[in-house]
């Protein structure tokens, strides 16, 4: 038996395990979708809209503008009371009340006030008001142009409003671009570009740890003992098992990267740097998984400790929230786990337009973790296999 035969048998056994495939493929994708949708709206204000029940075309257009605004997440309410309740429950940042009789006031040339409700203690309320005010001002400029054309050149207000819309659509707007000088983002992009790389780091490590249960089960059933009775060395078994779990970790990584790019439109940054990061992180997970298979005595111990340990390290390493948001002491603790360096490297590639040179430091640290874990795992598993009566 060669190391390749051991690798092939282990990989085939894992791919036939439906539970393992669920945790390797379906669960990470499901979590990516949930977190991606959740964090995708962090850069938009939650605004409730109370439309006029007998709204005319002008009021309906204002409502549509609010609903289609890229910086707002709007929800329509039937009454002001319902919207106020949602505002008090912090479900909303602001409430826009479309005034009754808006169309008539505009056509008569009378001033119109659009009430915007906020909570006094709401930190995002005033920012939401600024976004709403900008949109309402843009809508008002269109109405003022139509009113001016009606007063000066004649024609109907509706016809002039149509011309104003056409002129607005044909004009080239002046945009404002904000540039932070000498600044760097400490966060991954929001949405799926946040959830996909962090879940790759988290689940590759967790599934590698869980894979250690199969090594323990193989030991307990005496498969290794029978293999060692044949002309097969412990080194061959260790190398074959390590290669198998590396292939499984790489397979899961490629699936997550591919699904992220093709389904969710995730831009992984510099291809060479991203590929090396995937490989090095797979080596880290492989070392941890094989070490778990060598250290634990029963598969139940692996299943009980492995996921909890993987999730805990992932939380410390920034897989569930950016380390830039946590206190300094917790950030320092996070720097002691490999996950933080993997997340930092993905942040550099995806948020700072980094390249291989930008993440070389993180890759070297991860390579150090991988080397230490693989050496310890190899020594521990070989000793476990060759020790009398321990199999």
C-alpha positions as CSV (number, residue, x, y, z in Angstrom):
1,X,0.0,0.0,0.0
2,X,1.3,3.4,-1.0
3,X,0.6,6.8,0.5
4,X,-1.5,7.6,-2.7
5,X,-3.7,4.6,-1.9
6,X,-4.3,5.8,1.6
7,X,-5.1,9.3,0.3
8,X,-7.5,7.9,-2.3
9,X,-9.3,5.7,0.2
10,X,-9.7,8.5,2.8
11,X,-11.0,11.0,0.2
12,X,-13.4,8.5,-1.3
13,X,-14.8,7.7,2.2
14,X,-15.3,11.4,3.0
15,X,-17.1,12.1,-0.3
16,X,-19.5,9.2,0.4
17,X,-20.4,10.7,3.8
18,X,-23.6,12.8,3.3
19,X,-23.2,14.4,6.6
20,X,-19.7,15.5,5.8
21,X,-20.8,16.9,2.5
22,X,-23.5,18.9,4.1
23,X,-21.1,20.5,6.5
24,X,-18.5,21.0,3.7
25,X,-20.7,22.5,1.0
26,X,-24.3,23.3,2.0
27,X,-23.9,24.7,5.5
28,X,-21.1,27.2,4.5
29,X,-23.2,28.5,1.5
30,X,-26.3,28.9,3.7
31,X,-24.4,30.9,6.3
32,X,-22.7,33.0,3.6
33,X,-26.2,33.9,2.2
34,X,-27.6,34.7,5.6
35,X,-24.7,36.9,6.7
36,X,-24.2,38.4,3.3
37,X,-27.8,39.6,3.2
38,X,-27.7,40.8,6.8
39,X,-24.5,42.9,6.5
40,X,-25.4,44.1,3.0
41,X,-27.7,46.7,4.4
42,X,-25.3,48.2,7.0
43,X,-24.5,51.1,4.7
44,X,-28.1,52.1,4.0
45,X,-30.6,53.9,6.3
46,X,-33.8,52.2,7.3
47,X,-36.6,54.6,6.4
48,X,-40.3,54.2,6.8
49,X,-42.6,55.9,4.2
50,X,-46.2,56.8,5.0
51,X,-47.8,57.7,1.6
52,X,-50.8,59.8,1.0
53,X,-53.8,57.5,0.7
54,X,-55.3,59.7,-2.1
55,X,-51.9,60.6,-3.6
56,X,-51.7,62.1,-7.1
57,X,-48.9,61.6,-9.6
58,X,-46.5,64.0,-7.9
59,X,-46.8,62.3,-4.5
60,X,-46.6,58.9,-6.0
61,X,-43.4,59.9,-7.8
62,X,-41.9,61.1,-4.5
63,X,-42.8,57.8,-2.9
64,X,-41.1,55.9,-5.8
65,X,-38.0,58.0,-5.5
66,X,-37.7,57.2,-1.8
67,X,-38.2,53.5,-2.5
68,X,-35.6,53.4,-5.2
69,X,-33.0,55.5,-3.5
70,X,-29.7,53.4,-3.3
71,X,-28.8,54.7,0.1
72,X,-32.1,53.9,1.7
73,X,-33.9,50.7,2.7
74,X,-37.6,51.7,2.7
75,X,-40.7,50.1,4.1
76,X,-44.2,51.4,3.5
77,X,-46.6,51.8,6.4
78,X,-50.4,52.4,6.3
79,X,-50.5,54.9,9.1
80,X,-48.2,57.3,10.9
81,X,-49.0,55.5,14.2
82,X,-47.6,52.2,12.8
83,X,-44.5,54.0,11.5
84,X,-43.9,55.7,14.9
85,X,-44.2,52.4,16.7
86,X,-41.5,50.9,14.4
87,X,-39.3,54.0,15.0
88,X,-39.6,53.7,18.8
89,X,-38.6,50.0,18.5
90,X,-35.5,51.1,16.6
91,X,-36.7,49.2,13.5
92,X,-36.3,52.4,11.6
93,X,-33.9,55.3,11.5
94,X,-36.4,57.8,10.2
95,X,-40.0,58.1,8.9
96,X,-41.1,60.2,5.9
97,X,-44.7,61.3,5.9
98,X,-45.9,62.3,2.4
99,X,-48.2,65.2,3.1
100,X,-51.8,65.0,2.2
101,X,-52.8,67.1,-0.8
102,X,-49.2,67.4,-2.0
103,X,-50.2,67.6,-5.7
104,X,-52.7,70.4,-5.2
105,X,-50.2,72.5,-3.2
106,X,-47.5,72.1,-5.8
107,X,-49.8,73.0,-8.7
108,X,-51.0,76.1,-6.8
109,X,-47.5,77.2,-6.2
110,X,-47.8,77.0,-2.4
111,X,-44.8,75.9,-0.2
112,X,-44.9,72.2,0.9
113,X,-43.3,70.7,4.0
114,X,-42.4,67.0,4.1
115,X,-42.3,65.8,7.7
116,X,-39.4,63.5,8.6
117,X,-39.7,61.8,12.1
118,X,-36.6,60.7,14.1
119,X,-36.0,59.5,17.6
120,X,-34.0,62.0,19.7
121,X,-31.6,59.4,20.8
122,X,-31.2,57.7,17.4
123,X,-27.6,58.1,16.3
124,X,-28.4,57.4,12.6
125,X,-31.6,59.5,12.5
126,X,-29.9,62.8,11.6
127,X,-27.8,61.1,8.9
128,X,-30.9,59.5,7.5
129,X,-32.6,63.0,7.5
130,X,-29.7,64.3,5.4
131,X,-30.1,61.6,2.8
132,X,-33.9,62.1,2.7
133,X,-33.5,65.8,2.4
134,X,-31.1,65.5,-0.5
135,X,-33.5,63.3,-2.3
136,X,-36.5,65.5,-1.6
137,X,-34.5,68.6,-2.7
138,X,-33.8,66.9,-6.0
139,X,-37.5,66.1,-6.4
140,X,-38.4,69.7,-5.5
141,X,-36.0,71.1,-8.1
142,X,-37.8,69.2,-10.8
143,X,-41.2,70.6,-9.6
144,X,-39.8,74.1,-9.4
145,X,-38.6,73.9,-12.9
146,X,-42.0,72.8,-14.1
147,X,-43.7,75.6,-12.0
148,X,-41.4,78.2,-13.5
149,X,-41.9,77.0,-17.0
150,X,-45.7,77.1,-16.5
151,X,-45.6,80.7,-15.1
152,X,-43.2,82.1,-17.7
153,X,-43.9,80.2,-20.9
154,X,-47.4,78.8,-20.4
155,X,-48.6,75.3,-21.0
156,X,-49.8,72.8,-18.4
157,X,-48.0,71.9,-15.3
158,X,-48.0,68.2,-16.1
159,X,-46.6,68.8,-19.6
160,X,-43.8,71.0,-18.2
161,X,-43.1,68.5,-15.5
162,X,-42.6,65.8,-18.2
163,X,-40.2,68.2,-20.0
164,X,-38.3,68.8,-16.7
165,X,-37.9,65.0,-16.1
166,X,-36.6,64.6,-19.7
167,X,-34.1,67.4,-19.2
168,X,-33.0,66.0,-15.9
169,X,-32.5,62.5,-17.5
170,X,-30.5,64.0,-20.4
171,X,-28.2,66.2,-18.3
172,X,-24.9,65.0,-16.9
173,X,-25.0,65.1,-13.1
174,X,-22.1,66.4,-11.1
175,X,-21.0,63.7,-8.7
176,X,-19.1,64.1,-5.4
177,X,-16.3,61.6,-4.7
178,X,-15.0,61.2,-1.2
179,X,-11.3,60.2,-0.9
180,X,-9.6,59.5,2.3
181,X,-6.0,60.6,2.0
182,X,-3.5,58.1,3.3
183,X,-6.3,56.0,4.6
184,X,-6.9,52.2,4.5
185,X,-10.1,50.3,5.1
186,X,-9.9,48.0,8.1
187,X,-13.0,46.1,7.0
188,X,-14.0,43.7,4.3
189,X,-16.5,45.0,1.7
190,X,-20.1,44.6,2.9
191,X,-22.5,42.0,1.7
192,X,-21.3,38.7,0.2
193,X,-17.8,40.0,-0.1
194,X,-17.8,40.2,3.7
195,X,-19.4,36.8,4.5
196,X,-17.7,34.6,1.8
197,X,-14.0,35.0,2.8
198,X,-14.7,35.0,6.6
199,X,-16.8,31.8,6.2
200,X,-14.1,30.2,4.1
201,X,-11.6,30.8,6.9
202,X,-14.1,29.6,9.5
203,X,-15.5,26.5,7.9
204,X,-12.3,25.2,6.3
205,X,-10.8,25.1,9.8
206,X,-13.9,23.7,11.5
207,X,-14.4,20.9,8.9
208,X,-10.7,20.0,9.1
209,X,-11.0,19.7,12.9
210,X,-14.2,17.6,12.5
211,X,-12.3,15.4,10.0
212,X,-10.0,14.3,12.9
213,X,-12.9,12.1,14.1
214,X,-12.5,9.9,11.1
215,X,-8.8,9.4,12.0
216,X,-9.8,8.5,15.5
217,X,-12.4,6.1,14.3
218,X,-9.9,4.4,11.9
219,X,-7.5,4.0,14.8
220,X,-10.2,2.5,17.0
221,X,-11.3,0.0,14.4
222,X,-7.8,-1.3,14.0
223,X,-7.4,-0.4,10.3
224,X,-4.0,1.2,11.0
225,X,-2.9,-1.8,13.0
226,X,-3.7,-4.2,10.1
227,X,-2.0,-1.8,7.6
228,X,1.1,-1.7,9.7
229,X,1.2,-5.5,9.8
230,X,1.7,-5.4,6.0
231,X,4.8,-3.8,4.5
232,X,3.5,-0.3,5.1
233,X,5.3,2.2,7.3
234,X,3.8,4.5,9.8
235,X,5.3,7.4,7.8
236,X,3.4,6.3,4.7
237,X,0.1,6.2,6.6
238,X,0.7,9.6,8.1
239,X,1.6,11.2,4.8
240,X,-1.3,9.6,3.1
241,X,-3.8,10.8,5.7
242,X,-2.3,14.3,5.7
243,X,-2.5,14.5,1.9
244,X,-6.1,13.4,2.0
245,X,-7.2,16.1,4.4
246,X,-5.3,18.7,2.5
247,X,-7.1,17.7,-0.7
248,X,-10.5,17.9,1.1
249,X,-9.6,21.3,2.6
250,X,-8.6,22.6,-0.9
251,X,-11.7,21.1,-2.4
252,X,-13.9,23.0,0.1
253,X,-11.9,26.2,-0.4
254,X,-12.3,26.0,-4.2
255,X,-16.0,25.4,-3.9
256,X,-16.5,28.4,-1.7
257,X,-14.3,30.6,-3.8
258,X,-16.0,29.5,-7.0
259,X,-19.5,29.9,-5.6
260,X,-18.6,33.3,-4.2
261,X,-17.3,34.5,-7.5
262,X,-19.9,33.0,-9.9
263,X,-23.1,33.2,-7.8
264,X,-22.4,36.2,-5.5
265,X,-20.1,38.2,-7.6
266,X,-17.3,38.3,-5.1
267,X,-14.0,39.8,-6.3
268,X,-11.2,37.9,-4.5
269,X,-8.5,40.4,-5.6
270,X,-5.1,39.5,-6.9
271,X,-5.4,35.9,-8.3
272,X,-1.9,34.7,-7.3
273,X,-2.1,36.1,-3.8
274,X,-5.6,34.7,-3.3
275,X,-4.5,31.2,-4.5
276,X,-1.5,31.2,-2.2
277,X,-3.7,32.3,0.7
278,X,-6.2,29.5,0.0
279,X,-3.4,26.9,-0.1
280,X,-1.7,28.1,3.0
281,X,-4.9,28.3,5.0
282,X,-5.8,24.8,3.8
283,X,-2.4,23.6,5.2
284,X,-3.2,25.3,8.5
285,X,-6.6,23.5,8.7
286,X,-5.0,20.2,7.7
287,X,-2.4,20.4,10.4
288,X,-5.1,21.2,13.0
289,X,-7.4,18.3,11.8
290,X,-4.7,15.7,11.7
291,X,-3.4,16.8,15.2
292,X,-7.0,16.4,16.5
293,X,-7.1,12.9,15.1
294,X,-3.9,12.0,16.8
295,X,-4.7,13.6,20.2
296,X,-8.3,12.7,20.9
297,X,-9.2,9.2,22.0
298,X,-12.8,9.0,20.7
299,X,-14.7,10.5,17.8
300,X,-17.2,11.9,20.3
301,X,-14.5,14.0,21.9
302,X,-13.6,15.4,18.5
303,X,-17.3,16.3,17.7
304,X,-17.7,17.9,21.1
305,X,-14.6,19.9,21.3
306,X,-13.7,20.5,17.6
307,X,-16.6,22.8,16.5
308,X,-16.6,24.8,19.7
309,X,-12.8,25.3,19.4
310,X,-13.1,26.2,15.7
311,X,-15.9,28.7,16.3
312,X,-14.1,30.2,19.3
313,X,-10.9,30.7,17.4
314,X,-12.8,32.1,14.5
315,X,-14.5,34.7,16.7
316,X,-11.2,35.7,18.2
317,X,-9.7,35.9,14.7
318,X,-12.3,38.2,13.2
319,X,-14.5,35.7,11.3
320,X,-17.7,36.9,12.9
321,X,-16.9,40.6,13.4
322,X,-14.1,42.9,12.4
323,X,-11.3,43.1,14.9
324,X,-11.1,46.8,14.3
325,X,-14.3,47.1,16.3
326,X,-13.3,45.2,19.4
327,X,-11.3,46.6,22.4
328,X,-7.5,46.6,22.2
329,X,-6.9,43.7,24.6
330,X,-9.3,41.5,22.6
331,X,-7.6,42.5,19.3
332,X,-4.3,41.5,20.9
333,X,-5.7,38.1,21.9
334,X,-7.0,37.7,18.3
335,X,-3.5,38.2,17.0
336,X,-2.4,35.0,18.6
337,X,-4.7,32.8,16.4
338,X,-4.1,32.1,12.7
339,X,-7.6,33.2,11.7
340,X,-6.8,36.9,12.3
341,X,-3.9,36.8,9.8
342,X,-6.1,35.1,7.2
343,X,-8.9,37.6,7.6
344,X,-6.3,40.5,7.5
345,X,-4.9,39.1,4.3
346,X,-8.3,38.9,2.7
347,X,-9.1,42.4,3.8
348,X,-5.9,43.6,2.2
349,X,-6.7,41.9,-1.1
350,X,-10.4,42.8,-1.3
351,X,-10.6,46.2,0.4
352,X,-7.2,47.7,-0.3
353,X,-6.5,46.4,-3.8
354,X,-3.5,44.5,-2.4
355,X,-1.2,42.1,-4.2
356,X,1.2,39.4,-3.2
357,X,3.7,41.8,-1.8
358,X,1.0,43.3,0.4
359,X,0.1,40.0,2.1
360,X,3.5,38.4,2.2
361,X,3.8,39.1,6.0
362,X,0.4,37.4,6.7
363,X,1.3,34.5,4.4
364,X,4.6,33.9,6.2
365,X,2.9,33.9,9.6
366,X,0.3,31.5,8.4
367,X,3.0,29.3,6.9
368,X,4.6,29.3,10.3
369,X,1.4,28.1,11.9
370,X,0.9,25.5,9.2
371,X,4.5,24.2,9.6
372,X,4.1,23.9,13.4
373,X,0.8,22.2,13.3
374,X,1.8,19.8,10.5
375,X,5.0,18.8,12.3
376,X,3.2,18.3,15.6
377,X,0.4,16.4,13.9
378,X,2.8,14.1,12.1
379,X,4.8,13.3,15.2
380,X,1.7,12.8,17.3
381,X,0.0,10.5,14.8
382,X,3.1,8.5,14.1
383,X,3.7,8.0,17.8
384,X,0.0,7.0,18.2
385,X,0.3,4.5,15.4
386,X,3.5,2.9,16.6
387,X,3.0,2.9,20.3
388,X,2.1,-0.7,21.5
389,X,-1.6,-1.2,22.1
390,X,-2.6,2.4,21.2
391,X,-3.4,1.9,17.5
